[in-house]
Amino acid sequence: MNDNQRTDELLRRSLGIGRRRFLSTCTAVAAGAVAAPVLGASPVHAAEQAAPSKGRGQSLVPADKRGIILYTVRDATGRDPLSTTLPSGFREVFGQLARFGYRQVEFAGYGQHANAPGGASLESVEGARLLRRWLDEYGLRAQGNHGFIPGSWPLTSADLDTFKKHLEIACILGMDHMGTGGDPTGSSYKADWDVAADKWHALGEIARRAGIKLYTHNHDAAYDFLLDGGPLDAQGRPTRSSGIRKLEYFLSITDPRLIWLEMDIFWAHVAQYKFRTYTAHDGSTQEKVFDPAGLVTRHDKRYPLFHAKDGVVNTTNGQGYDMVPFGTGVIDYTTFFSRVGHRNYHNPMVEQDNAPSATDPAQSLEHAHIGYRNLAALRRR
């Protein structure tokens, strides 16, 4: 058995599927990759040439690293193609994103409108093959999914089977990464993060055997301070902090060969605004301002993915920012991407949670276009 055969056997076993099914799956993927036309190439180059330059110097985000999470345009993938002339369903949306210039997409599930080609759900081996064919058609690459992470621990058989199915789908789509849109735990207590680390180590090992890097995605709460000491409350839980943030603790106790992270840069800046002080073990109030780019530079290879999401200042909403199209806000992405470096390693995905509009059905794709132009325009000073 040669090295390639050993790798195939490890992947087949980790997914728990038969040899015949595995070989047919991977053969179909390989055939799709070889036969992929370059229909998306011309519009991509046109979009790049049209992008304005912000400053001089090297592009901070190389063309092949410019991506978008499909959650941004979820109304477009979800709308009925029989009732609109706008792009609808995965295939047409892929085509439009490629014309804007995007080279990568991150999934947020595999559902679309029932009248779109392929039907309502493509969360299957057959659906993944169809998606892969469309991605190849438009020169796009799948780079992650906010998908299924088992809720059970220890893992139930049903959860384990579903997790392996999603790994098989990721393999067909050609993903390097697969993850979730949530934190490992919503708790503030050290003991719960210890349990979460055990669970994610187990899941990360299963993913590693399938050739996939498993990642977790942050919101602002993940960068709040961990409760890990001081007087105990009535339930015997700690009430004070050593000053370490929850996700920083998770990074310190997890294996970098098994668990990766995707930083949502907007929510990290919200955390910078919200979580500035903590009560130390001795009862004193301490100030510690969060530095998102600094955390990435300390753990650079553990952050292969970013959500590139922008905001304008709002000191009345409790978050410090209102979300706006990428590149139209005040978050300093030129400095952020310059500081974190490794431009050929990180994969920024444009995201805007509020891009869909109830009154303007074209808005989310228009904002996706704005986001691409501004991402492509970033230059090192």
N, C-alpha and C positions, 0 to 999 in steps of 0.2 A: 504494500500500500504506500503510494507516494504522499508528499506533503499535502497536495491539493485534495486527495482522496480522504486523508485523515481529517482535514478541515471540514469537508462536506459531511463526514460521518459524525463529527462533534456537533455540527449544526443540526443535523437530522435528529440526533438523539435528544438534544436540548429542547427541540420543538415537540418531540414526542409524536412524530409522524412517520409513516412507513417509507421505505426506501424508494418505491415506485412513485409515490406521490411527491416526495421531495425532489427526485430527479426531474419529474415533469414540471414542477414549479420553477426550479432554477433554470431549466432549459428554456422555458417560456420567457423568463426575465432576460436571459442572455440574448435570445433571439430578438427581443424588443429593443435591447440596447444597440445591437449591431445594425438593425434595420431602421433606426431612428432617423427621420429626415431632419433637415435643418430649417424648417419653416419659420422658426422663431428667430433665426439669426439676423435677417435683414432689419426687422423692426427694433431689435435690441440695439444694433449699432446706431440706427437713426436716433433712438432715444438718448443714447449716450452722447452723441454729437450735439443734441439739442440742449442738454443739461447745462445750466449756467455754472460758472466757476466762482466758488466762494474762497477767495484767497489763492495764493500760488503754491506750487509744490506738488508733491506726490498725493494721489488720491488716497484718502484714508480708508476707504472701503473698496477693494478691487471689484471689478465688474462681476466676476463669478461668485462673489460673496454677498451680493445684494439680494435680499430676500424679503418675504412678507408672510405673516401668518394669516391664514385664510379666514380667521375669526373677524378680521378687519372688514372683509367683504362677504360676510355670512348671509346678508340679505340677497346678494347676487347669486350665490350658489343655491340659495333656497327658494328663489322665485320661479314661478310657473313660466316655462318658455312659450306656452301656448297663449299667454296673455300679455306679452311684452315684446318689443323689438330690442330691448337691452340685453347684454350678455347675461345668460342664466345657466345654472348647472355647472358642474366642474369643468367640462370640456371647453365651453365658451369662455368661462372666466379665466382658465389657463391661457387661452389664446390672447385675451385682452391684457393680462398681466405680462405676458411675453412681449407684446407690442410696446408696452411701457418701458421695458428693459429688464424686468426682473429675471433672475436666473434660478432662484430658489424659492420654494414654498414650504411653509410649515403647516401641517394639517391641524385642525381643531375638531377632530371627528371625521367621519366618512359619510355623513348624511347630506342629501340634496333634495330638490323637489322631485316628487314621484314621476312627473312627466318629462324630466330630463333624461338623456340617454343613460342607460344603466339602471334606472329606477331610483327609488328613494334611498336605499341603503347600499353602500359599496363596502361595508365592513365584512368582507369575506375574501377568500382566496381569489375567486372569480372577479369580484369587484376590484381587488387590488391590481389584478392583471390589466383590467380595463383602464384604471387610473394611470398605471405605469405607461401604457401605450399612449395615452393623451399627454402625459408629461414629456415623454420622448418626442412626440409629434411637435411640441412647441419649444423644445430645447430647455426644459425646466428640470430641476432636480428636487426631489423630496428631501427635506432636511429636518426631520423630527415630526412629532405628533403630540398634541395634548390629548392623550387617550386614556386607556384603562390602566389604573394601578389598583391592585386588589385592596378591598377594604378590610378583609379578614387578616388576623394574625393570632395564632398560626394560620397559614394559608389553607383555605378549604380546597377540595378537589375542583369544584366548579370555578373558583377564582383562578386557580393555577392553570386550568385549561384555557380560560379566556385570556389570561396574560400570555400564554404561549401562542394562542391564535394571533394576538396583536404583534408578537415578535415575528411570526411568519409573514403577516401582512407587511411589516416594516422591511423584511428581507426582500420581498417581491418589489416593493417600491424603491429599493435601493438606498434606504436611510442608513446613515451612520449612527443616528441618535433616535431614541424614543423616550418620551417622558410624560409629564403630567402638568396641568395648569395650576396645581395646588401645592401647598407646603407639606413636608413629611408629617407634620402634626400641627394642629392649631393651638396646642398647649403652650404655656409659658414655663412649665416646670421641667427641670433637668431630667428627672426620672422618665418622663414621657418621651423626651428626645432620645434618651438611651434606648428605649424600646423601639422607637422609630428607626434608629440606626441599625438595630438588629434586623428589622424587617427589610430595610433597603439594602443591606448587605446580601441578604438571601435573594432578593429580586435582582440585584446587580450581578450576582454570580450567574443566575439563569440567563440574563441578557448577554453577559460576556460570552457565555458558551455559544450563543447564537450570533456572535459577531456584532452586537449592538451595544452602544454606550447609553446607559440609563441616566436620565437627568430629572431633577426636580426644579420647579419654577417658583420664584418668590413673588409675594405681594409685600406691602409695607410691614405687615405684622411680623414677618420672619426676621426683620432686623430690629425688632424691639428687644429689650434686655431680658436675659434669662433669669428666672428666679431660682437661685441655687444656694441660698444660705440665710442667715439671720433667724429671728424668732419664727417658730412654726405657727400656722393658723390652727383652727379647731379640727381640721381634717389631717393635721400633721404635715402640712406642706410648707415649704419655705416661702418667706414673704419679701426677701431682699435679694439684691444682685451683687455679683462680683464685678459687674460692668461688661461682661462678655455678652454679645448679642446671640440670639437663638441660633441663627443660621451659621454664625461663626463657630459656635460650639459644635454644631453638626459637622462642619468641615473638619474640625480638629479631631473628631472621633471616628471618622469614616475613611475607608480605604480609597485613595484616589484612583486605584485601578478598577474600581467597581461602580463608583458613584460620581456623576458630574452635575453641573448646575447651569441653569439659564437665568441670567440676571435680567429682570424687567427694570430698565434704567429709570423709567418714570417712577415706579413704585419705590425704588431705592431712594430717589430724591424726596419722595413723600416721607419716607422713614427718616431721612436727614432732617426734615422740618419737624416731624412729630416727636421723635424719640431722642431728645437731647440731654435729659437728666435721668438719673436713677438713684434709688436709695441704697447705699452701700450696706454691707453686713453690719457695720458699726452704727447705722442709723443716720449717717451724714448724707447730705445731698451732693451728688457729684455730677459734673457736666462732662459729656463726651459726645462730640459731634461726629456723626457717621460720614465716612468718606467712601462712596461707592467705588470709584476708580481705584482707590488705594486697596480695597479688599480684593479686587480682581487682580491687581499687580502682585499681591502676595500669594495668590492661588491661581495664577494666570491660566494654566492648562486645564484647570477644572471648570472653566467657564467657556466652553466651545460655542455657546449660543447666547445671544442677547435679544431682548425685545427693545427695539428703538422706537420709543414713544415720547411725545413731546407735551409740554404744558406751559401755560401762562400763569403768572402769580395770582393767587387768590388767598388772602389771609383770613377769609371769613367762613370757609367751608370745612375747616378742621384738617385739611390735607395740604394746604399751601399752594396747590396748583389746580387749574382746570385743564382738562385734556384737549389738545388741538392737533391738527394735522402735523405730521413730522416735518421739522424744519421751520415751522412758523411760530414756535414758542421760544422760551428763554433758557431751556436746558442746554448747556454748552457742550454739544457733541464733538466739536472740533477738539476741545481740550480733553474730553473723556477718551475718545478713540486714540488721540496722540499719546495719552498717558498709559493706556493699557497695552498699546503696541500689538505685535504679533498679528499684523493685518491679514496675513494669509492663513491664519488659524481660526480666528473668531468669525462667527456667522451672524450678522445683525439682521433681525427680522422686523421690518416696519410693522407697527401695530397701532391701531386707534380703536379703542373699545366703542366709542360713540360715533363712528363713521357712518353707519346706516342711519337713514332719515325717514321718518314717517311721511314726510311731504315731498321729498326729493329723491326718487328711486335711483338716480344716477350718482348721488353724492358719494357713496362709499368708494366706488371705482375712481371718481374724480380725486378724492382725497388720497387714494392709493397712488395715483399718478403724481400728485404733488409730493407725496412721501418719497417716491423713487427719485424724482428730480433732485430733491434736497439731499437725499442720501448720496447720490452720485456726485453731487457738487462739493462735498466736503473735501477740503484740501489741508494738508499739513502746512502750518504757518512757517 
